[in-house]
Amino acid sequence: ITYIAFAFDGAGGYFCIDTRESNNGLCPVVLWVMDGDGEQQPERAAESFESFFLLRLKEQIDKML
């Protein structure tokens, strides 16, 4: 297993944990999008799930204020 999908981005892509890389046990989060011809190269969204989660949480809190 290379990518572990955990969230849909709402526009056809999936946020995934990239298990191929690890930095002190933390794997980066990538945005993986399938195009019409096959697979598109994933784009890094965060250095770890922790940083991804905290960024999304902050965005939601900012929307409420």
N, C-alpha and C positions, 0 to 999 in steps of 0.2 A: 504494500500500500504506500503510495506516495503522497496523495492528498486526502485529507479527511475533511469533507464538506460539513459545515455547521450552520451556514446561514445563506439565504437567497438575497441577492442585492436589489431585487425588484425590477431589474432591467435585463434579465437573462443570464446573469452571472452568479457565481457562488463564491462565498468566502470560504477558504480552506486553510487548514494547517498543513504546511509543507514539511513532511517528516523526513525529507532527504537531508535537510540542514538542521543542525542543532548547535546552539551556543549556550553552554552550561545548562543543558537540558531544556532550553527554550527554543521552540521552532517558530519560524516566521509565518505570518498569515499572508496569503496571496488571494487576489481576485482572479478567478478562473472563468473564462468566457468561451463558449463553443461558438465558432463561426460556421457559416454554411458549408465550407470546404473541409471541415475537420476540426482540429484542435488549435486554439490560439495560445500563444505563449502567456502564461500567467504573469500578472503584474503584482509586485510586492505592495501590500497594503499596510503592513506593520511589522515591526521586528519580532513581536511575540504576541500570543493571544492576550496576555495581560495588558500590553500597551494598546492593542486593538480595542479591547473591552473598555478600558479607561477612557479612550478617546471618544468612543460611541456614547458612553455614559455622560461625559462632559457635554457633548453636543445636545443630548436630550435635556440635560439640566439647563443649558443655556436657552433652549427653546421655551422652557417653562418660566423663565425670569423675564 
